[in-house]
Amino acid sequence: MRQQFSRRAEFPETQNMIDDEGSLNQEYFQPPKDALPAVERKWGDEEKQNLYKGIEIYGIGHFREISEKLLPNWSPNDLRMKAIRVMGRQNLQLYKEWRGNIAAVQREYERNKEIGLKFGMWKGGALVYDDDGHVLKSIEESNRQNPP
């Protein structure tokens, strides 16, 4: 049954997908020998500086523009994850459209770290929200006293 379903006459490329015993042919699913190798990427100081520059120019939430203009080897989602680390907050929604230079980003990081440590919600280098709403309340209070 597997061979009838997988080996279809109208799709000649499927003839080598399953061997005669009905097992998957692992080589069939490997990338072709002439496939382009993956671009090796390393996140270093230059990339981090470009992310800071992107946050200053385009703002939080505009990771597609930052990717296209400043960091083309990094996807918008990659940059969102890196921004979580530099801002020190897992949820970036309250920063949507926020722009700031390196000093402002570092201030926000320190503010988020302070709140996270206070409530035991500093996880993996980022402030995460708690179920009781204490973190969000503290963020809102901090923003009222000293807007980002």
C-alpha positions as CSV (number, residue, x, y, z in Angstrom):
1,M,0.0,0.0,0.0
2,R,2.8,2.4,0.9
3,Q,4.5,1.9,-2.4
4,Q,1.2,2.4,-4.3
5,F,0.6,5.7,-2.5
6,S,4.2,7.0,-2.6
7,R,5.3,5.8,-6.1
8,R,3.0,7.6,-8.5
9,A,3.4,7.3,-12.2
10,E,2.3,11.0,-12.8
11,F,5.2,12.1,-10.5
12,P,8.4,10.4,-11.7
13,E,10.5,12.0,-9.0
14,T,8.7,9.8,-6.4
15,Q,10.0,6.5,-7.8
16,N,13.0,6.6,-5.5
17,M,11.3,7.8,-2.3
18,I,10.6,4.3,-1.0
19,D,12.7,1.2,-1.5
20,D,11.3,-2.2,-2.7
21,E,10.7,-3.3,0.9
22,G,8.6,-0.2,1.7
23,S,11.2,1.7,3.8
24,L,11.9,5.3,3.3
25,N,15.0,6.0,1.2
26,Q,16.9,8.5,3.4
27,E,19.1,9.7,0.6
28,Y,15.9,10.9,-1.3
29,F,15.3,13.5,1.4
30,Q,18.8,14.8,1.6
31,P,19.6,18.2,-0.1
32,P,21.0,17.8,-3.6
33,K,24.8,17.7,-3.8
34,D,24.9,20.9,-5.7
35,A,22.7,22.8,-3.2
36,L,24.1,26.1,-1.9
37,P,25.7,25.8,1.5
38,A,24.0,27.6,4.3
39,V,25.5,31.1,5.0
40,E,27.5,30.9,8.2
41,R,26.4,33.6,10.5
42,K,27.9,34.8,13.8
43,W,26.3,37.4,16.0
44,G,29.1,39.8,17.0
45,D,29.7,43.4,18.0
46,E,29.1,44.7,14.5
47,E,25.7,43.0,14.2
48,K,24.7,44.2,17.7
49,Q,25.7,47.8,16.8
50,N,23.6,47.5,13.6
51,L,20.6,46.3,15.7
52,Y,21.0,49.3,18.0
53,K,21.2,51.5,14.9
54,G,18.1,49.9,13.5
55,I,16.2,50.4,16.8
56,E,17.2,54.0,16.8
57,I,16.2,54.6,13.1
58,Y,13.2,52.3,12.6
59,G,12.0,51.4,16.1
60,I,10.9,48.3,17.9
61,G,8.6,46.2,15.8
62,H,10.2,47.1,12.5
63,F,12.5,44.1,12.3
64,R,11.7,43.5,8.6
65,E,13.1,47.0,7.7
66,I,16.1,46.5,10.0
67,S,16.8,43.1,8.3
68,E,16.5,44.5,4.8
69,K,18.5,47.7,5.4
70,L,21.1,46.7,8.0
71,L,21.3,43.0,8.7
72,P,20.3,41.1,5.5
73,N,21.7,37.7,6.7
74,W,19.2,37.8,9.7
75,S,15.5,37.2,9.4
76,P,13.0,39.6,11.1
77,N,12.2,36.9,13.6
78,D,16.0,36.4,14.4
79,L,16.2,40.2,15.0
80,R,13.1,40.2,17.2
81,M,14.7,37.5,19.4
82,K,18.0,39.5,19.6
83,A,16.0,42.7,20.5
84,I,14.4,40.8,23.4
85,R,17.9,40.2,24.7
86,V,19.2,43.8,24.2
87,M,16.0,45.3,25.7
88,G,15.8,42.7,28.5
89,R,12.1,42.0,28.1
90,Q,10.4,39.0,26.6
91,N,7.3,40.9,25.5
92,L,8.1,43.9,23.3
93,Q,4.5,45.0,22.8
94,L,4.8,47.9,25.2
95,Y,7.8,49.1,23.2
96,K,6.0,49.0,19.8
97,E,7.3,52.0,17.7
98,W,9.7,52.9,20.5
99,R,13.0,54.3,19.2
100,G,16.1,54.9,21.2
101,N,19.9,55.1,21.0
102,I,22.3,52.7,22.6
103,A,22.2,54.5,25.9
104,A,18.4,54.5,26.0
105,V,18.3,50.8,25.1
106,Q,20.8,50.1,27.9
107,R,18.7,52.1,30.4
108,E,15.6,50.1,29.4
109,Y,17.6,46.8,29.8
110,E,18.7,47.9,33.3
111,R,15.2,48.9,34.3
112,N,13.7,45.6,33.1
113,K,16.5,43.7,34.9
114,E,15.7,45.5,38.1
115,I,12.0,44.7,37.9
116,G,12.8,41.1,36.9
117,L,15.1,40.5,39.9
118,K,12.7,42.2,42.3
119,F,9.9,39.7,41.4
120,G,12.1,36.7,40.5
121,M,11.0,37.0,36.9
122,W,14.4,37.6,35.3
123,K,14.7,34.5,33.1
124,G,17.4,33.8,30.5
125,G,18.4,37.5,30.3
126,A,14.9,38.9,29.9
127,L,12.0,40.1,32.1
128,V,9.0,37.7,31.8
129,Y,5.5,38.4,33.0
130,D,4.0,36.8,36.1
131,D,0.5,35.4,36.4
132,D,-0.5,37.7,39.1
133,G,0.2,40.9,37.1
134,H,2.9,42.3,39.5
135,V,5.4,42.7,36.7
136,L,3.1,44.6,34.4
137,K,2.0,46.8,37.3
138,S,5.6,47.6,38.1
139,I,6.4,48.3,34.4
140,E,3.5,50.7,34.2
141,E,4.4,52.4,37.4
142,S,8.1,52.7,36.3
143,N,6.9,54.1,32.9
144,R,4.7,56.8,34.7
145,Q,7.7,57.9,36.8
146,N,10.2,57.8,34.0
147,P,8.9,57.2,30.5
148,P,11.1,55.1,28.2
